[in-house]
Amino acid sequence: MIRISRHRSFGLGLITAYVVASLGAAAATCSVVRAATPARPTIALVMKSLANEFFLAMENGAKDYQREHAAEFELITNGIKDEIDTVDQIRIVEQMIVSKVDAIVLAPADSKALIPVVNRAIDAGIIVVNIDNQLDAGVLRDKGLTVPFLGPDNRKGARMVGEVVGRHLKPGDEVAILEGVSTTSNAQQRTAGFEDAMAAVGARVVAVQSGDWEIAKGNAVAAALLSEYPHLTALLAGNDNMAIGAVAAVRAAGRRGKVFVAGYDDIDAIKPMLADGRVLATANQFAAQQAVFGIDLALKALREHRKQSELRSVVEAPVELVTQ
């Protein structure tokens, strides 16, 4: 495993160093940024919902990077309608195969469901790099596929967030977890990290329910949990969208100051809630830099004429605790 040190600014030299190391070991939103020379390789960035501020930041970071290196590659960015629209994300990848892009940088909506279309892309000679949410390692292995993953240690990040909440809890306190899409690796790992932190302080996780990464679903699930568990002391959300929904549910239940809320992603919309204590902590996993790292990895693989099977390493992207 390659690790990238945590820091708020990552230069091209650092990106290059780690990418070289890694090489060695139905509504869609679509925009195209064209490089000056059509002969340049075309990279497709395929993300989850651009309604989520995290992926909008990822897209903007990728576009900024392409503008700085416009002579080197073309960029196509795609996002699906919502976090669970796996069918449409598969369709987008299929479109990229038909369009004969040179590489796909993919943040999959589902850790298993995207693997067949990833396989088709690789069979078509397209380099595929996985960011954000890791494709299922067991399924990849069973299919004989190697897809490099570039992303944070989600379990570690969630554990750090949970430890902040844990300082306000005592043994036996009841907490609930708002999980993202349950079939995704990052949702599972964040839940595990929260559970680690709660076990360390002796708090009881009384429920784990999916909020599908969405504000509205997170709000509905949080409201139901607050009603079902009147002694609940904390809601740990797998992303900031669900945390925003949880904050609204806590307020509506008249339990502000009695139920702690935490999130994950450090989107701009969560910052006022961190400032006034409605949210205790979140984690920044640097969306824009993840996209840049993935693009740079794909570009280097193309320039060095690497085969997909040669791209074996995991690059651990940074994750940083954010509190008030």
Secondary structure, DSSP 8 states (H G I E B T S, - for coil): -EE----S---HHHHHHHHHHHHH---EEEEEE--S-TTS-EEEEEES-TTSHHHHHHHHHHHHHHHHTTTT-EEEEEEESSTT-HHHHHHHHHHHHHTT-SEEEE--SSTTTTHHHHHHHHHTT-EEEEESS---HHHHHHTT----EEE--HHHHHHHHHHHHHTT--TT-EEEEEES-TTSHHHHHHHHHHHHHHHHHT-EEEEEEE-TT-HHHHHHHHHHHHHH-TTEEEEEESSHHHHHHHHHHHHHTT-TTTSEEE-SS--GGGHHHHHTTSS-EEEE--HHHHHHHHHHHHHHHHHTT--GGG---EEE---EEEE-
